[in-house]
Amino acid sequence: MIQMSLLRGAAAAASLCLLIFAGVAKAASPAPASIEVVPRELPQAFAAEGIVEATKQATVGAQATGRVVELAVKAGDTVRAGQLIARIDAREADQAVVASLSQVAEAEANLANAKRVYERNRELVTQKFVSQAAVDQAEASYKAAQAQVATLKAAAGQAATQRSFATVLAPFAGIVGATHVEAGDLATAGRPLATVFVPGDLRVTATVPQAALARWKRELSVVVELPALGRSVTAVRATLVPLADARTHTVKVRLDLPAAEGLLPGQFARARFPTGTVRALAVAPTALLRRGEVTAVYVLDKDNRVLLRQVRTGDTLVDPAGGSVVEILSGLNPGERIAANPVAAGLTAAP
């Protein structure tokens, strides 16, 4: 009996020591870093998705029909203005040029003969050896020969121009974005050969619903989010394309971008068009704890105890101080403090 009492006393003493140790450890753990939730004036905007594209871009196409005998560039190459891009088989065009030059030579010979006849008849008509009708006929033949020479020279020039189309050159200095043929392919008039663009001059073409245009504050800057770069930039200029799509009831807005390293045509972008300001509760995205469909924050009470509370979030807004914040629609009251780092706060609140 005495032994059982001693064992019970030892267990009670051990439990008391553990409770005291736990209380000391909890008191010794510092309160997590917190931020106070207060209403703020934040810029409000509606979002529209778009694609990054080059302001100066050209798809170089073939203007002659023939086999591609040489493709001098590949995707990613830097080209100069007038640099060779592709060469098309020009044997047929060469024969056309030779034939045109032969016809010009024949016409010039006929012109020289018609000129001599006309001049001779003018001299003979003064001596009454030929009639005036013969002179008129010689003059008409001479003018017809002149017109024939002009026509054939124009045709020869056209053949030479067609011959020049066999050599495809870069229209301006830039970067080859893509090549659309390979050496040996058949090029036809209008078929794309390569795409060239200027890399430093980019813009975003966003699709905006017509109903949202009335809310857009044109005097405010448009912020463009670039997920591929993980950051946002401010558009240099916004241009509304004065043409609406009757099927989708949308319009296009072109947003000129500043120079940004790593930005490429074809990347996805999201433009935020300002509509004014709104007074709302907002927190940094890093203060939110997302688990599936649940979004929560850790709230600190007066005793710095950490309590998990679910919240309902709204739009992501631009913070005037930099970065972005998430609007809190419900779940928090002004003046409450939340943990800045929910992961660390969760470890503090864990038993």
KAVENPE-V182129 format. One record per residue. PHI is phi in whole degrees, -180 to 180 (NA if undefined). Layout:
phi:PHI
phi:PHI
This chain:
phi:NA
phi:-64
phi:-66
phi:-64
phi:-64
phi:-64
phi:-65
phi:-66
phi:-67
phi:-65
phi:-65
phi:-64
phi:-65
phi:-64
phi:-63
phi:-63
phi:-64
phi:-65
phi:-64
phi:-63
phi:-65
phi:-66
phi:-65
phi:-65
phi:-65
phi:-68
phi:-69
phi:-77
phi:-71
phi:-71
phi:-69
phi:-66
phi:-61
phi:-131
phi:-131
phi:-91
phi:-90
phi:-132
phi:-65
phi:-138
phi:-84
phi:-123
phi:-67
phi:-108
phi:-155
phi:-111
phi:-100
phi:-142
phi:-88
phi:-156
phi:-128
phi:-75
phi:-141
phi:-81
phi:-67
phi:-114
phi:-145
phi:-141
phi:-100
phi:-78
phi:-118
phi:-81
phi:-114
phi:-133
phi:-100
phi:168
phi:-80
phi:-76
phi:-94
phi:-154
phi:-117
phi:-88
phi:-132
phi:-140
phi:-59
phi:99
phi:-73
phi:-94
phi:-122
phi:-97
phi:-66
phi:87
phi:-74
phi:-67
phi:-106
phi:-152
phi:-127
phi:-108
phi:-55
phi:-114
phi:-64
phi:-65
phi:-65
phi:-63
phi:-65
phi:-65
phi:-66
phi:-62
phi:-64
phi:-65
phi:-66
phi:-64
phi:-66
phi:-66
phi:-63
phi:-63
phi:-66
phi:-67
phi:-65
phi:-64
phi:-65
phi:-63
phi:-66
phi:-65
phi:-66
phi:-63
phi:-63
phi:-65
phi:-66
phi:-65
phi:-66
phi:-67
phi:-72
phi:-74
phi:-68
phi:-72
phi:-94
phi:65
phi:-87
phi:-129
phi:-87
phi:-67
phi:-63
phi:-65
phi:-64
phi:-63
phi:-67
phi:-67
phi:-66
phi:-64
phi:-65
phi:-65
phi:-68
phi:-64
phi:-66
phi:-62
phi:-64
phi:-64
phi:-64
phi:-62
phi:-64
phi:-71
phi:-66
phi:-64
phi:-65
phi:-66
phi:-64
phi:-64
phi:-65
phi:-66
phi:-65
phi:-61
phi:-65
phi:-69
phi:-68
phi:-71
phi:-108
phi:-96
phi:-115
phi:-72
phi:-73
phi:-159
phi:-75
phi:179
phi:-122
phi:-78
phi:-80
phi:-164
phi:-113
phi:-109
phi:-138
phi:-127
phi:-59
phi:106
phi:-71
phi:-90
phi:-95
phi:-121
phi:-59
phi:96
phi:-75
phi:-67
phi:-110
phi:-158
phi:-114
phi:-121
phi:-142
phi:-92
phi:-72
phi:-84
phi:-121
phi:-120
phi:-149
phi:-116
phi:-103
phi:-101
phi:-100
phi:-116
phi:-63
phi:-62
phi:-67
phi:-88
phi:-64
phi:-65
phi:-88
phi:-76
phi:-87
phi:-65
phi:-77
phi:-97
phi:-76
phi:-99
phi:-96
phi:-114
phi:-88
phi:-120
phi:-60
phi:-65
phi:-98
phi:72
phi:-155
phi:-123
phi:-132
phi:-99
phi:-65
phi:-73
phi:-153
phi:-118
phi:-126
phi:-87
phi:-75
phi:-78
phi:-153
phi:-101
phi:-87
phi:-71
phi:-85
phi:-100
phi:57
phi:-129
phi:-130
phi:-102
phi:-124
phi:-97
phi:-117
phi:-73
phi:-105
phi:-74
phi:-64
phi:-140
phi:-69
phi:90
phi:-84
phi:-131
phi:-61
phi:95
phi:-75
phi:-78
phi:-144
phi:-129
phi:-98
phi:-114
phi:-92
phi:-69
phi:-122
phi:136
phi:-128
phi:-141
phi:-95
phi:-153
phi:-84
phi:-148
phi:-132
phi:-69
phi:-59
phi:-72
phi:-87
phi:-93
phi:-111
phi:-111
phi:-132
phi:67
phi:-93
phi:-100
phi:-120
phi:-143
phi:-135
phi:-98
phi:-99
phi:-101
phi:-86
phi:-66
phi:-95
phi:61
phi:-80
phi:-97
phi:-125
phi:-83
phi:-138
phi:-78
phi:-131
phi:-112
phi:-102
phi:-116
phi:-78
phi:-89
phi:-111
phi:-85
phi:-84
phi:-58
phi:-80
phi:121
phi:84
phi:-140
phi:-134
phi:-110
phi:-72
phi:-104
phi:-85
phi:-158
phi:110
phi:-130
phi:-115
phi:-59
phi:95
phi:-74
phi:-109
phi:-125
phi:-72
phi:-72
phi:-120
phi:-66
phi:-67
phi:-65
phi:-66
phi:-65
phi:-67
phi:-69
phi:-77
phi:-66
phi:-67
